[in-house]
């Protein structure tokens, strides 16, 4: 499972990451692995991960290469609604 998030400090994204952490064993027991992709760079993510230990793979993608590869859209109005 690939989960896309905004920047590492995003409160909504942090909530969703914590949901994945809480359900990690359940998700993995069904045969899924988790990859979390953030638009933050890896230095920012490294600092973020010190405070939030995560058992799954986390990738920084500030140039949006994975977002583009998998056609993940970031509609402007959705971003405003979730803030």
Rosetta blueprint (number, residue, H / E / L):
1 X L
2 X E
3 X E
4 X E
5 X E
6 X L
7 X L
8 X L
9 X L
10 X L
11 X H
12 X H
13 X H
14 X H
15 X H
16 X H
17 X H
18 X H
19 X H
20 X H
21 X H
22 X H
23 X L
24 X H
25 X H
26 X H
27 X H
28 X H
29 X H
30 X L
31 X L
32 X L
33 X L
34 X L
35 X E
36 X E
37 X E
38 X E
39 X L
40 X L
41 X L
42 X H
43 X H
44 X H
45 X H
46 X H
47 X H
48 X H
49 X H
50 X H
51 X H
52 X L
53 X L
54 X L
55 X L
56 X L
57 X E
58 X E
59 X E
60 X E
61 X L
62 X L
63 X L
64 X L
65 X H
66 X H
67 X H
68 X H
69 X H
70 X L
71 X L
72 X L
73 X L
74 X L
75 X L
76 X H
77 X H
78 X H
79 X H
80 X H
81 X H
82 X H
83 X L
